[in-house]
Amino acid sequence: MPLPVDSPARREARAGIKKIAKAIKDLGVDELDLQQLKSLNIRVDFLSLDEVSPHRATFFAPCPVDQLPDFNDDTVSHPYNGIDDDPKPDSVFYCPGFHRPLDRSIGINIHLDSYIQSCRYSRYFTGREFPWTSKPVAFYPFTGLYRHSKPEHGCFCLTDLEDPAYPHVKAIVFNNIALQAESTLLYGELLPALRIMLTQLRRSQFANQTVSPVLFISLLGLKARIMEFYFSNGTLVVRHTKMFDFTHGNDEAFKTLAQWYLGDAIGDTVNGV
C-alpha cells in the first residue's frame, strides 16, 4: 500500500503551529495578555455555547442538555459546594495549604468526572456506541502536556475518536494559577493545545486532514472555561467562554461542561475554514 501523500496545506499548518509554539516558549511567561497574543499571531475570540450564535464553536457541538441525567445521589459521588465544604479553622481537618488552585481543580475534576461517567450510561447514549475513547492519558500519543515546576499545569483526562475522518481531541486540563483577567491566556493552555494539534497532523491516519481541532475544559482553581483551538490561514484561533464560577458549587455549570465533553465532533477538517 502506498504511503499517504502529505499535502502542502498540511505541511504549512505544521510549520505554523511549530512557529507559534516556539515563540510562546521563547517569551518565557506564564500569562499572556491580548497584546502579546496578537504579536504571536494568535487570535482570541469569544466562544458562545448557543448553537445559533455567530460565535458558536466551529468544530464541536454539545450533546442535548435535556438528555443528560439530573444531579442526584445516583449520578454524582457526592455534592460539590466549593468553599462551603472547607473545614473550619477549629477542625482537625483544617489545612490552608490544600487550598491552592491545583487542589481546587482536583476537587472539581473529581465531581465532573463522576457526572461524566454517569452521563455515558444515560438514555441519550443507550442503544448506540459511545464514540469518544476513555483510557489513561499515558495511553494517548501526546507528549509535553505536563509541567511539574511551579506553576504546574497538566491534563486530567483526554478523549479522541478512533476514526480517520475526525482528528478532534478533547481534554480536561488544569493550571495551578489563580487567573485574574479573563482575557489572559496561559502558557499551560496554549502549549498543550499546540502539541496535541501538531501530533495529530503528523499521524498518517489523518493524512487527509489539514485542521486538528482541540477543545479544552480548563480548570483554574474555583473557575473554569471552555476553549476551542484550531489553526487557520497562518493564525492560531483560540475561542473561550466566560468563566464558570464554582466558589459555592454550580450544578448547572457542571452539566454544561459535561455537555461539551460528551458532544459531537463537527466541521470541515479537510478544507478548513
FENHU-V693855 format. One record per backbone hydrogen bond with DSSP energy under -0.5 kcal/mol. NH is the residue of the N-H (numbers start at 1). CO is the residue of the C=O. E is the energy in kcal/mol with one decimal. If there is no record, write none. Layout:
[[NH/CO/E] [NH/CO/E]]
This chain:
[[7/5/-0.8] [11/7/-2.1] [12/8/-2.7] [13/9/-2.0] [14/10/-2.1] [15/11/-2.4] [16/12/-2.5] [17/13/-2.5] [18/14/-2.6] [19/15/-2.0] [20/16/-2.0] [21/17/-2.4] [22/18/-2.3] [23/19/-2.0] [24/20/-2.3] [25/21/-2.1] [26/22/-2.7] [27/23/-1.5] [28/24/-1.0] [28/25/-0.6] [29/24/-0.5] [32/185/-3.2] [37/33/-2.5] [38/34/-2.5] [39/35/-1.8] [40/36/-1.0] [40/37/-0.6] [41/38/-1.6] [42/37/-2.2] [43/41/-0.5] [43/236/-2.6] [44/42/-0.5] [45/43/-0.5] [45/238/-2.5] [47/240/-2.2] [48/46/-0.6] [48/55/-2.5] [51/49/-0.6] [53/50/-1.6] [56/53/-1.7] [57/48/-0.5] [61/264/-2.5] [63/259/-1.5] [67/64/-1.5] [68/65/-1.4] [72/70/-0.6] [75/72/-1.2] [76/72/-1.6] [81/79/-0.5] [83/247/-2.7] [84/81/-1.8] [85/82/-1.6] [86/83/-1.5] [91/88/-2.7] [94/91/-1.3] [98/95/-2.2] [99/96/-1.4] [104/100/-2.3] [105/101/-2.5] [106/102/-2.2] [107/103/-1.9] [108/104/-2.2] [109/105/-2.7] [110/106/-2.3] [111/107/-1.6] [112/108/-2.8] [113/109/-3.2] [114/110/-1.8] [115/111/-1.8] [116/112/-2.7] [117/113/-2.4] [118/114/-1.4] [119/115/-2.4] [120/116/-1.7] [121/117/-0.5] [121/118/-1.0] [122/119/-2.1] [124/67/-0.8] [125/122/-1.0] [126/122/-0.8] [128/125/-1.7] [133/160/-2.6] [135/158/-0.5] [139/136/-1.9] [140/137/-1.9] [147/153/-2.5] [153/147/-1.5] [154/174/-2.0] [156/172/-2.8] [157/172/-1.2] [159/170/-2.2] [161/168/-0.7] [163/161/-2.4] [166/163/-2.3] [169/213/-1.6] [170/159/-2.6] [171/215/-2.0] [172/157/-2.2] [173/171/-0.6] [173/217/-2.0] [174/154/-2.2] [175/219/-1.5] [176/152/-3.1] [177/175/-1.9] [179/177/-1.2] [182/180/-0.5] [184/181/-1.4] [185/32/-2.3] [187/30/-2.4] [189/186/-1.7] [190/186/-2.7] [191/187/-2.3] [193/189/-1.4] [194/190/-2.6] [195/191/-2.4] [196/192/-2.1] [197/193/-2.5] [198/194/-2.5] [199/195/-2.1] [200/196/-2.3] [201/197/-1.8] [202/198/-0.6] [202/199/-1.1] [203/199/-0.8] [203/200/-0.7] [206/203/-1.5] [207/204/-1.6] [209/206/-1.9] [210/269/-2.8] [211/269/-1.7] [214/229/-2.3] [215/169/-2.3] [216/227/-2.7] [217/171/-2.4] [218/216/-0.7] [218/225/-2.9] [219/173/-2.9] [219/217/-0.7] [220/218/-0.5] [220/223/-3.0] [221/101/-0.5] [223/220/-1.5] [224/244/-1.4] [225/218/-1.8] [227/216/-2.8] [228/239/-3.0] [229/214/-2.9] [230/237/-1.8] [232/235/-3.0] [235/232/-1.7] [236/41/-2.0] [237/230/-3.2] [237/235/-0.7] [238/43/-3.1] [238/236/-0.6] [239/228/-2.7] [240/45/-1.9] [241/226/-2.1] [244/224/-3.4] [246/222/-3.2] [246/244/-0.5] [248/249/-0.5] [249/246/-1.4] [254/250/-2.1] [255/251/-2.0] [256/252/-1.9] [257/253/-2.6] [258/254/-2.1] [259/255/-2.1] [260/256/-1.7] [261/257/-1.9] [262/258/-2.1] [263/259/-0.9] [266/59/-2.1] [269/267/-0.9] [272/268/-0.9]]
